[in-house]
Amino acid sequence: MKVGILTFHRATNYGAILQAYALIQYLINQGYDAKIVDYKPKGMGILYAPINVPGFLKKIKRIVLNLLMLPSLLTRYKKREMFWKYINKVLPMTDIVLSSGDLPRMDAYIVGSDQVWSICFTGGIDNLYWGQFNRNGAKLISYAGSAAENMGDSFYSNENAKLLESFDFISVREKELQGYLQTQIPNKKIEKVLDPTLMAGVDFFDELIADEVPLEKKYVLVYQVIRTKDALISEYAKQMASRAGWDIVEIKNSRLYICSQGKFSISKELQNPTQFVSLFKYAQFVITTSFHGTAFSLMFNRPFNVVSISDEVDSRAKDLLMQLNLTDRLVSLPLNKKQKDVDWEGVNFKLQELRIPSREFLKKALRR
């Protein structure tokens, strides 16, 4: 059975790449002839471009600012090149697709995972992610679909949600989205499933990072996607590292910044997303604002805290933590209370329970 996956596989974001890799490898291991549809939506190209070209042309005064930001832009170019090299190496892909007319024929299309229904990411309703294309009799499935925004917000209309009626099987990543879609398209069963990284499980990622060598010293790992709490997180990491005698390792773009004994020590280039995963496995503690930072901390049983940013940003990690009875790990800084240790045996048991319906959903949806 030929299966095409439509997701954000070319986003220069570690979680986006790793969820795509986890899903396609799971399908291949189950015997499907699966490929990532190498779709390059215009909106995502602008979002992850080192320079936003339309904005750049409209606002000439930003030329000076961009020159001042040249070191940062070069770093972002390096990050994009590193990601694309990795993507081309590990992801089986179709030929490039620029519009629905370029879509290769498949027996089934899977949309997801990731925030494929986020109109702020794709610059509006993207017909391919919303299933508005001629599929020539192929099945149309969403797996762990998500949105950056609350779909009930004003910039979505209920008619947008009803576009998803064209899907044969619908699953989402968050409970709130599940409830909203179920009210808008009651004739469809909206199922809630795990992100592909968590569905694949720790053994999958242990095998992926088998050749990665851990850093020499123990460390606190800091990983932020949104940096609005930078100063508070930095101070929190310093206090924790100082008490325990650990280094601080922070992931920024495609580099590691290492602080030892309270002072900047060295920066290193991250070679690929595999190294990113290994940093979570060997961390003594993780401080993150990221959904996938949360997911990998849980998977490798690493003590962690998710720093609260806003209700909208927190919602994805919070939804996952609620399923595992770990909402006390979503914290505001400064942290003034002692936390109880995580019951990792209970967490692992619950994650294994949640994998079963997630895998069953795919099996059922792809049944001939």
C-alpha positions in Angstrom: 0.0 0.0 0.0 1.4 3.4 -1.1 1.1 6.0 1.6 2.1 9.7 1.3 2.6 11.9 4.3 1.9 15.6 4.2 3.6 17.4 7.1 6.1 20.2 8.0 9.1 18.1 7.1 11.2 21.0 5.8 10.7 23.3 8.8 14.0 24.1 10.5 12.6 22.9 13.7 13.9 19.8 15.6 10.5 18.6 16.7 9.0 18.9 13.2 11.7 16.8 11.6 11.7 14.2 14.3 8.0 13.7 14.3 8.0 13.2 10.5 10.9 10.7 10.8 9.2 8.8 13.6 5.9 8.5 11.7 7.4 7.4 8.3 9.7 4.9 9.9 6.9 3.4 11.9 4.8 3.0 8.8 7.7 1.5 6.9 8.4 -0.9 9.7 4.7 -2.0 9.5 5.2 -2.9 5.9 3.8 0.2 4.1 5.4 1.8 1.1 5.5 5.2 2.7 7.0 8.4 1.5 7.0 12.0 2.6 5.3 14.2 0.0 8.0 16.8 -0.6 5.5 19.6 -0.5 6.9 23.1 -0.2 4.1 25.5 0.8 4.8 29.1 0.2 3.8 30.2 3.7 6.3 27.8 5.4 9.1 28.9 3.1 8.6 32.5 4.2 8.2 31.6 7.9 11.5 29.6 8.1 13.5 31.6 5.6 16.6 33.3 7.1 15.2 36.6 5.7 11.6 37.3 5.1 11.9 38.5 1.5 8.5 40.2 1.1 8.9 42.0 4.4 12.5 42.9 3.4 11.4 44.5 0.1 8.5 46.4 1.6 10.6 47.9 4.4 13.9 49.2 3.1 14.8 50.6 6.4 15.2 47.1 7.7 18.3 46.7 5.5 20.4 48.3 8.2 18.9 46.1 10.8 19.5 43.0 8.8 23.2 44.0 8.3 23.5 44.4 12.1 21.9 40.9 12.4 24.3 39.4 9.8 25.9 37.0 12.4 22.4 35.7 13.4 21.4 35.4 9.7 24.5 33.3 8.9 23.7 31.1 11.9 20.2 30.5 10.6 21.5 29.8 7.1 23.8 27.2 8.6 20.9 25.7 10.6 18.8 25.4 7.4 21.6 23.7 5.5 22.2 21.3 8.3 18.5 20.4 8.5 18.1 20.0 4.8 21.1 17.8 4.5 19.7 15.6 7.2 16.2 15.5 5.7 17.5 14.5 2.3 19.5 11.7 3.9 17.0 10.1 6.2 13.5 10.9 4.8 12.2 8.9 1.8 10.5 11.6 -0.3 8.5 12.0 -3.5 9.5 14.5 -6.2 9.0 18.2 -5.2 5.3 19.2 -5.0 4.4 22.9 -5.3 0.6 22.5 -5.7 -2.1 19.8 -5.7 -1.6 19.3 -9.4 1.9 17.9 -8.6 0.7 15.3 -6.1 1.8 11.7 -6.9 -0.9 9.1 -6.8 -1.1 7.2 -3.5 -3.5 4.7 -1.9 -3.7 6.9 1.2 -2.6 10.3 2.2 -1.8 11.1 5.9 -1.9 14.7 6.9 0.2 15.3 10.1 1.5 15.3 12.6 2.4 18.8 13.8 0.5 22.1 13.5 -0.6 21.5 9.9 -3.9 23.4 10.5 -2.2 26.5 11.8 -3.2 29.3 9.5 -0.5 31.6 10.9 2.1 29.1 9.8 0.8 28.5 6.3 -0.5 32.0 5.6 -4.2 31.0 5.5 -6.0 27.8 4.6 -3.6 25.5 2.7 -5.7 23.2 0.5 -3.3 20.3 0.7 -3.2 20.2 4.5 -6.9 20.7 4.8 -7.7 17.9 2.3 -9.0 20.1 -0.5 -7.5 18.2 -3.5 -8.4 15.5 -5.9 -7.2 12.3 -4.3 -8.4 10.0 -7.0 -10.1 7.6 -4.7 -7.3 7.4 -2.1 -8.0 7.4 1.6 -7.5 10.7 3.4 -6.3 10.5 7.0 -5.1 13.0 9.6 -2.7 11.7 12.3 -2.2 13.8 15.4 -3.2 17.0 13.6 -2.7 20.2 15.5 -2.9 24.0 15.3 -0.8 26.7 16.9 -4.0 28.6 17.7 -7.3 27.8 19.3 -9.5 26.9 16.4 -12.4 28.6 18.2 -10.6 32.0 17.9 -12.1 34.6 15.7 -9.7 34.2 12.7 -11.1 30.7 12.2 -14.6 30.3 11.0 -16.7 27.2 11.7 -16.7 26.7 7.9 -12.9 26.2 8.1 -13.4 23.3 10.5 -16.0 21.8 8.3 -13.5 21.5 5.5 -12.1 18.6 7.4 -15.3 16.6 6.7 -13.5 15.5 3.5 -11.2 13.3 5.7 -12.1 9.6 6.0 -10.4 9.4 9.4 -9.5 12.2 11.7 -7.2 12.2 14.7 -5.7 15.1 16.6 -3.0 15.7 19.2 -4.8 17.9 21.8 -8.1 17.3 23.7 -9.3 20.9 23.2 -9.0 20.6 19.4 -10.7 17.2 19.6 -13.7 18.7 21.4 -14.0 21.7 19.1 -13.9 19.6 15.9 -16.3 17.1 17.3 -18.9 19.9 17.8 -18.3 21.3 14.3 -18.3 18.0 12.4 -20.4 15.6 14.6 -20.8 13.0 11.8 -17.1 12.2 12.1 -15.4 10.5 15.0 -12.5 12.7 16.1 -9.9 10.6 17.9 -7.0 11.8 20.1 -3.6 10.2 19.6 0.0 10.6 20.6 2.5 12.7 18.7 4.5 10.3 16.5 7.7 10.7 18.6 5.9 9.3 21.6 4.1 6.7 19.6 7.4 5.4 18.2 8.8 5.1 21.7 12.1 5.2 23.5 13.5 2.0 21.8 13.1 3.7 18.4 15.1 6.7 19.5 17.7 4.7 21.5 18.5 2.9 18.2 18.6 6.2 16.3 21.2 7.8 18.7 23.2 4.6 19.4 26.4 6.1 17.9 26.1 9.5 19.7 28.7 10.1 22.4 27.4 12.0 25.5 29.1 15.1 26.7 31.9 14.5 29.3 30.3 16.4 32.2 26.9 16.3 33.8 24.6 19.1 32.7 21.3 21.0 32.8 19.8 21.2 29.3 17.9 24.3 28.3 15.8 24.3 25.2 13.5 27.1 24.3 11.5 27.6 21.1 10.0 30.9 22.3 12.5 33.1 24.3 10.2 35.5 26.1 11.4 34.2 29.5 15.1 34.1 28.6 16.4 36.0 31.7 14.3 34.1 34.2 15.2 30.7 32.6 18.9 31.6 32.5 18.9 32.5 36.2 16.9 29.3 37.1 19.4 27.2 35.2 22.4 28.9 36.9 21.0 28.3 40.3 20.3 24.6 39.6 23.7 24.0 38.0 25.5 25.9 40.8 23.9 23.8 43.5 24.6 20.5 41.8 28.0 21.3 40.3 26.7 20.7 36.7 27.3 22.5 33.4 24.6 24.3 31.6 24.0 23.3 28.0 21.7 25.4 25.9 20.5 24.7 22.4 20.2 27.8 20.2 19.5 27.4 16.5 22.1 24.8 15.4 24.6 25.4 18.2 25.3 24.3 21.7 26.3 26.9 24.2 28.1 25.4 27.3 28.6 27.2 30.6 30.9 25.6 33.2 31.1 26.9 36.8 29.0 29.9 35.9 31.1 31.1 33.0 30.7 30.7 29.3 33.0 27.8 28.2 32.5 26.9 24.6 30.0 26.7 21.7 29.7 23.8 19.4 27.9 23.2 16.1 25.1 20.6 16.3 25.7 18.2 13.4 22.1 16.9 13.0 18.8 16.3 14.8 20.1 13.0 16.1 22.5 14.8 18.4 19.6 17.0 19.6 17.8 13.8 20.8 20.9 12.5 22.5 21.2 15.7 24.6 17.9 14.9 26.2 18.8 11.3 27.0 22.0 12.2 28.9 20.8 15.4 30.6 20.5 15.5 34.4 17.6 17.9 34.2 15.7 19.6 31.3 14.3 23.2 31.3 12.1 23.8 28.3 9.3 25.8 26.7 8.8 23.3 23.9 6.2 20.5 23.3 8.9 18.2 21.9 11.3 19.2 24.6 8.7 17.9 27.0 8.1 14.8 24.9 11.8 13.8 24.8 12.2 14.5 28.6 9.3 12.1 29.3 10.5 9.5 26.8 14.0 9.3 28.4 12.7 9.7 32.0 14.7 12.9 32.5 13.6 15.2 35.4 12.3 18.4 33.8 10.2 21.5 34.1 8.2 23.2 31.3 8.3 27.0 31.9 5.0 28.6 31.3 4.9 31.2 28.5 1.2 31.8 27.8 -2.0 29.8 27.7 -1.8 29.4 24.0 1.9 28.3 23.9 1.5 26.2 27.1 -1.6 24.3 25.8 0.2 21.6 23.8 2.6 20.6 26.6 -0.1 21.0 29.2 -2.4 18.6 27.4 0.3 16.0 27.4 1.2 16.5 31.0 -2.5 16.3 32.1 -2.7 12.8 30.5 0.3 11.7 32.7 -0.8 13.5 35.9 2.2 15.8 35.7 0.7 19.3 35.5 2.9 20.3 38.4 5.8 20.2 35.9 4.4 23.2 34.1 5.9 26.0 36.2 6.1 29.8 36.5 9.4 31.3 37.4 10.8 32.1 39.9 10.0 28.6 41.3 9.2 28.9 45.0 8.0 25.5 45.9 9.6 22.1 46.2 8.4 19.5 43.7 7.8 15.8 44.2 9.9 13.4 42.2 8.3 12.0 39.0 6.9 8.5 39.2 8.6 7.3 36.1 7.3 3.8 36.3 3.8 5.2 36.3 4.6 7.6 33.4 6.1 4.7 31.3 3.0 2.5 32.0 0.6 5.3 30.9 2.6 6.1 27.8 2.5 2.5 26.8 -1.2 2.4 27.3 -1.6 5.5 25.1 0.5 4.0 22.3 -2.0 1.2 21.8 -5.0 3.3 20.5 -2.6 5.5 18.6 -1.2 2.6 16.7 -4.6 1.0 16.3 -5.9 4.2 14.8 -3.3 4.0 12.0 -3.9 0.3 11.5 -7.7 0.8 11.2 -7.4 3.9 8.9 -5.0 2.2 6.5 -6.9 -1.1 6.4 -7.8 -1.9 2.7 
